[in-house]
């Protein structure tokens, strides 16, 4: 025996559908606001005043011709291999700052020891999890900065 589709059935169908849409939207909004502050720079005007300098630094970095390979060893130490047009870049000073992508854990600073042939290893291990690591490599007046997502 078939039942007749009434206005009451339509009301419950519409309430169920829109109730589900609203519940999913609220859930996603809560996750979004708890995981990202929305701040890229604290003051857009001040950041815009440095734009041309940042472009010049990027051109100078590109003109160095350095290339960097990053890795994480079995003990979670960061490893860098820095090469240039003429071979390995030795005699550089490397530093890094690991920042948690969601800002839930404190930033961690790293120093590096030179291993020779343009290879460098962090003095401390990287904490568990995924990190955005900001590298700063300098040799004399030459400087290279890069950001890598490492870990997992």
C-alpha positions in Angstrom: 0.0 0.0 0.0 1.4 3.4 -1.0 1.2 6.4 1.2 0.3 9.8 -0.1 3.0 12.5 0.0 1.6 15.3 2.0 2.5 18.8 3.0 3.8 17.5 6.3 6.2 15.1 4.5 7.5 18.1 2.5 7.9 20.2 5.6 10.0 17.5 7.3 12.1 17.0 4.1 12.8 20.7 3.8 13.6 21.1 7.6 15.9 18.1 7.4 17.7 19.3 4.3 18.2 22.9 5.5 19.0 21.7 9.0 21.8 19.6 7.7 23.2 22.4 5.5 23.2 24.8 8.5 24.8 22.3 10.8 27.6 21.6 8.3 28.2 25.3 7.7 28.4 26.1 11.4 30.8 23.2 11.9 33.1 24.3 9.1 33.0 27.9 10.4 34.0 26.8 13.9 36.9 24.8 12.5 38.0 27.7 10.3 38.0 30.3 13.1 39.9 28.0 15.5 42.6 27.0 13.1 43.6 30.2 11.3 43.6 33.8 12.6 43.3 35.3 9.2 46.4 37.5 9.8 49.0 37.4 7.1 50.7 40.7 8.1 49.9 42.8 11.1 49.7 46.0 9.2 49.2 46.0 5.4 50.3 49.6 4.9 53.6 49.1 6.7 54.2 45.9 4.8 53.6 47.7 1.5 56.4 50.2 2.3 58.9 47.3 2.2 57.6 45.8 -1.1 60.3 47.2 -3.4 63.1 46.2 -1.0 61.7 42.6 -0.9 61.7 42.5 -4.7 65.3 43.6 -4.8 66.3 41.0 -2.2 64.5 38.3 -4.2 66.3 39.3 -7.4 69.7 39.3 -5.5 68.9 35.9 -4.1 68.0 34.6 -7.6 71.2 36.0 -9.1 73.3 34.1 -6.5 72.4 30.9 -8.4 72.3 28.9 -5.2 70.1 25.9 -4.9 69.2 24.2 -1.6 68.0 20.7 -0.8 66.4 20.1 2.6 65.9 16.8 4.3 65.0 15.3 7.7 67.3 12.5 8.9 66.2 9.5 11.0 66.8 11.5 14.3 64.7 14.4 12.9 67.7 16.7 12.5 67.4 19.1 9.6 69.9 18.7 6.8 70.8 21.2 4.2 72.8 20.8 1.0 73.7 24.1 -0.6 75.1 24.3 -4.1 76.0 27.1 -6.4 77.0 27.5 -10.0 80.6 26.6 -9.1 79.8 23.7 -6.9 79.0 23.3 -3.2 78.6 26.5 -1.1 80.9 26.0 1.9 81.7 28.4 4.7 78.1 29.6 5.0 76.3 30.2 8.3 72.8 28.6 8.4 70.0 29.3 10.8 66.3 28.2 10.8 63.1 28.9 12.7 60.4 26.2 12.7 56.9 27.5 13.0 53.9 25.3 13.6 51.4 25.8 10.6 48.5 26.4 13.0 50.4 28.3 15.6 49.5 25.7 18.3 53.2 25.0 19.3 55.9 27.4 20.1 58.4 28.4 17.4 61.8 26.7 17.6 65.2 28.1 16.6 67.9 26.0 15.1 71.7 26.5 14.6 73.6 24.3 12.1 77.0 22.6 12.0 78.9 22.5 8.7 79.6 19.0 7.6 81.7 20.0 4.5 80.9 20.0 0.8 78.0 22.5 1.3 76.2 20.2 3.7 74.8 21.4 7.1 73.0 19.6 9.9 70.9 21.2 12.7 72.2 21.0 16.2 68.8 20.1 17.6 66.1 17.8 16.3 62.9 19.0 14.9 59.9 18.3 17.2 57.3 15.8 16.0 54.7 17.0 13.5 54.6 19.2 10.4 56.4 22.5 10.5 57.0 25.4 8.2 60.8 25.9 8.5 62.2 29.4 7.6 65.8 29.0 6.6 68.4 31.8 6.5 71.7 31.0 4.8 74.5 33.6 4.7 78.0 33.6 3.3 79.6 37.1 3.6 77.2 39.5 2.0 75.4 36.8 0.1 72.1 35.7 1.6 69.4 33.1 0.8 66.1 32.7 2.5 63.5 30.0 1.9 60.6 28.4 3.6 60.0 24.6 3.5 57.2 22.5 4.9 58.9 19.6 6.7 57.8 16.7 8.8 54.6 14.9 9.2 
